């Protein structure tokens, strides 16, 4: 079974998700992530939605600060075996902004690891979630124009990135 590598930084570590970590992140979720989850699934059962996302993911990790505080959870699920498409997702507490630079570097590395497994990565982001949209652009995703999406049919951007073919055969 494939799983994301644990790429630890100086101020945090990536660990396997626990029920306590998911509950903590859900209780302290960023406002933009709260709005996005509600618009996507049509309710505010954040912990239940996060647990379902972890369970449906091929791999998922939690970022924990050096003080033991869970600050983010993310993963990737397979949405098409035929077309080899993965769907990355990321939810966080406001404390994630304290680690912005380091996390951008690590999420870029994680995106590359996902693209080693999938030909294409794609998902949707709420147009109101401007911080996530900027983050996605910084790590190389293309952002499509908004269109209705999710349970509430709110405007979302589809974001995607494809594997770059290797120029040299192995």
RAVEN-V865528 format. One line per field, one symbol per residue. phi: phi as a letter, one per 30 degrees, with the letter a starting at -180 (. if undefined). psi: psi as a letter, one per 40 degrees, with the letter a starting at -180 (. if undefined). burial: + if it has 16 or more other ideal C-beta (glycine too) atoms within 10 Angstrom, else -. A space follows every 50 residues. Layout:
phi->???
psi->???
burial->???
This chain:
phi->.dbddccdcdcabcbddcdddddddddcdeedddddddddciacdddddd ddddddddabbcdbddcicdcabaabcdcaddchccbdbabbcdddddbe ddddddddddddddddcbdbcaabbeedddddddddddcjddcdddaeai echddbcdbaacdddddcdd
psi->hiiiihgiadeiihiihidddddddddfiiddddddddddeeifgddddd dddddeidiiihhhieeehheihiahihehddefhihiihiiideddefd ddddddddddddddeddidihiaihhdegdddddddddeeihhiiiihia defihihhiihihhihdhi.
burial->---+----+--+++--+---++-+++--++-++-+++++++----+--++ +-++--+++++++++----++++++++-+-----+++++++++-++--+- --+--++--++-+++-++-++++++++-+--++-++--+-+-------++ ---+-++++++---------
